Amino acid sequence: MIIAITNQKGGVGKTTTAINLAAALASKGIKTLVVDMDPQANSSMSFLDIHELKLSIYDALTEGHVHLSDVIQPAEKVPNLAIAPSTIALAKIEAKLIGELDSHFRLKDELQAIQPYDLVHLRRYTPAVVSGWIAEEFSRDADDCRRMSRGEALDDIGLRLRRFMPGDSHSDLTWRTAVQWETLDPVLVPVWVLAVRYRDDRPALRVVINGQTGAIAGKAPLAWWKLALAAVFLAGLVAAILAIVHGGQG
C-alpha cells in the first residue's frame, strides 16, 4: 500500500502527518518506508542525520546506476521504519530531468522495484556472510544470468506496451529497446529447504519454504490406503455423532 501526502501550500501539516503516520504504522509492527520528496528534507531530518548521507532520493531518480534500494536508510530509533531521504539537491530535479521521456515514471518504477518492501533486507552475497555454513554453488554463470534477466525485463516491457495500447485487441506490435546500463549482483534469498528420506525405495521428501512470505512448495507423499482408512474413520465418527444426537432427541 502506498500513501501519498501532498499539498502545494506550505505549512498545512504534510511533514507532521507523514512522520507521525509512519511512526505509528512502524510501532504496530508494519514495515514502513518514508519516501521524502521535499527538498527541505524535514521528514528525513526527523529520523536521520542527513549531513552524513552519501546518496538521496535525488540520486535514485537521476542517476541510472543508483536505485531506491541503494538510498534507503533504517530509522535510527524507530524499528520497522526506513527512510528514502531527501536533500536540497531535489530542488533542481525538474531541470535535471527535462527532456527525459520517462521522467514522470521514475519514482513509480523505483517503488515497484522494491515491492514487497521486505526485499530491501536481502543482502548482496559475500563469502563472509555464509562463513561456517554449507552453501550451494552457483548453478548458472554470470553471462547466463544476465541473458535471462535481460530477457525477462524485455518481456515485461512488451507486456506493459500491450496493456497500454488502446482498443480491445491489436496485432503486429513491434518495439525496440536499448539497454543503457545494467548490473549483476548475487543476493542471499531467505529460503528454507527441508529434505527427508523416509524409505530407501522412495524418493526423498523435499519442501521449499519462502522465509519471508511463508509460501511452501513441494509435494508430500500420499498413501492411498491410509487416505481411504482415514475417510472411513471420519465417516464412522460422523455417523456415531449423528446417532448420539438423534438418540438424545428421541
N, C-alpha and C positions, 0 to 999 in steps of 0.2 A: 504494500500500500504506500502511495506517495501522497503527502500532504503539502500543498504549496501555500505559503503565507506571503501575500504580495499586496502592495498598495503604492501608487506613485507618490502619495503625500507622505511627508515625513512626520515623525512624532505621533503616530497613531497606534503604536504598540506592537509593531511587527516583530522586532527582536525579542521583546519581553515575552510575547506569545510563543515564539519559536523555541527559545531556550527552556522555558518552563514546561511546555508540552513535551519536548524531547526528554527532559529530565524525568518527568512523570512517567512516560512510557518506559524509559530505561529502568526506573525503580520498580516497575511491575515485572521485570524480567524479560522485556521485549527488546531485542537487539535493534538499536535505533541509530540512524545516520543523519546528521545535520549537514546539509549542503548549503554553505553560506555563499549567497550570490550578491552580497552587499559590499561594495568597495570599502566601506567604513570598517568592516570586519568586527563589529561589536559582538556578534554571536560567537565568532571564533575566539575573541579575547576572553569571553566568559568561561571558556574551558581550556584554553591553551595559551602558551606564551608564543605569540606569533612572531616575535623577534628571532626566535630560534628556528623558524620554518625555512626549509630549503625549497619546497615546492608548494604550490597552492592550486586552487581550482582554476586560476588563470592559465597555469601551465598545462593542465589537463585538457583545456578547451582550445588551446592554440598550438601546442607542440605535439606533433604526430607520435613521438616516441614516449610521451608521458600520458598515462591513463589515470582515471579516477582512483583506481585501487592503489596507485603509487603515492597519492597525496593524502589519503585518509590517515588520520591520527586518532588513537584512542583518547578519550577524555581523561584528564589526569586524576580526577577524584570521583568520577561517576561510572560505575560498572555498567556494561552493556551499551554504552554510548560512545560513538565515534564521530569525528568531525572531518568534513572536507573543507578545509579552511580557505578563507579569502584574504586578500591583501589589497592595498591601494592600487596595485597594478591592474586590478579588474576594471578600473575606471576607463582604461584605454582599450577594452576588448572590442568594442564596436569598430574602432578604427583599424584594429589588428585584423579582424575577420571580414572587412569589407571586400566584396568581390568573391568570397568563398561560397560556392554553391550549397555546401552542406552546413553552413554556419548555424542555421536555425535548428538543426537536429543534433548538434554535437553533444549537448548536455543530455538529451534523451538517449542517445546511443551509449554514452558513458554510464548512465544509470542502468540501462538494460544489461550492460556488460557485466555488472556485478550482482545481478539478481539471480537467486535469492541472496540476501546480504551476507549470510553466513559464509559465502565463498571467499570473502575477504580474509578469513582466517587460514586459508590454505597457504602453505609455506613453500617457497622455492626449495627444490631438492639440493641438499649438500650432503656429502658422506658423513659429516659430523652429526647431523640430525638423527641418523639411524645407527650411530656407532653402538656396537654391542648387540644389535638386533640382526636377525636374518632378513635380508631384503632381497626381493625378486629383481633379477636383472631386467634391463630394458628389452622388450620383445620386438621393438622396431627401432631402426636407426633414425637419426635426426632428419635426413632428407625425406624419408618415407612419411614421418610425422608432419613435416612441412607441407608435403603434397596433399596429404589427407585433410589437414586443417584448412589449406587454401581452397580445396575443392568444396568443403562444407561451407566456407564463407561465400564462395561464388554461388552455390546453390541457394543460400539464404537470400542473397541479393536478388536472384531470379524470382524467388517466391514473393519477395516484397514488391517487385515490379509487377508481377501478375495480379497481386491484390490491389495495387494502386490503379491499374488500368480500368477505365470506366466501361460500362456495358456488362451484359450477362456473360459473354464469352468472347474470346479472341483467339487468333491463330497466327503463326509465323512471327512470334515476338522474338526479336533479337536485340542484343545489347553487347557493349564492350566494356570491360572492367580493367582498370590499371591499378596494380598494387604499388603504392609509393613507399611503404615501409612495413616491415613485419619482424617479429622477434619470436624466438622459441626458447622456452624455459621449462624444464620438467618441474612439476609440483607434486607434493605429497597429498594424496587423496585419502580422506578418512574412510577406509573400507575394512570391515571385519570379515574374515573368511573362516568358516567352520568346516572342517573335513574329518569325517569319521568313517572307518571301515568296520561295519558290524558283522559281516560274514566274509570269509575268504573267497567264496564263489560269487560274490556280488560286487558291483562297482561301489566305490566309496560315496557316502552321502556328502554333498558339498553345498553349502549355503553361503551366499554372499550378502552382507548387510551394509547399507549406506550408513556411515557413522554419524551423519548429520540429520538425515530425514527419517531414519529407521526403516526405509524401504528394504524389503527382503526379496532376493531372487534365488531360485533353486527349487528342486523337486524332491519331496520326501518319498521314500519307498513305501508302497502300499501293498498289503497282503489282503487279497480279496476275501479269503475265508475269514479273516479277522473282522473285516468290514461287515460281512454277512452276519457273523455271530453277534456283532455289536448291534446291528439293525434288529435282529430277532430279540435280543435282550431289551432294547428300548421299546419295541412293540409290546412285549410281555409286561414291561413295567407300566406302560400307559394303560394297558387292559386291566391290570391289577388295580391301579388307581381309580379308574372308572368304575370298576366293580365295587370297590370300597365306598365310593361316593354314592352310587345308586343304592347299595345296601343300607347305608346310613339313612338315606331319604325314605326307604321303604319301612 
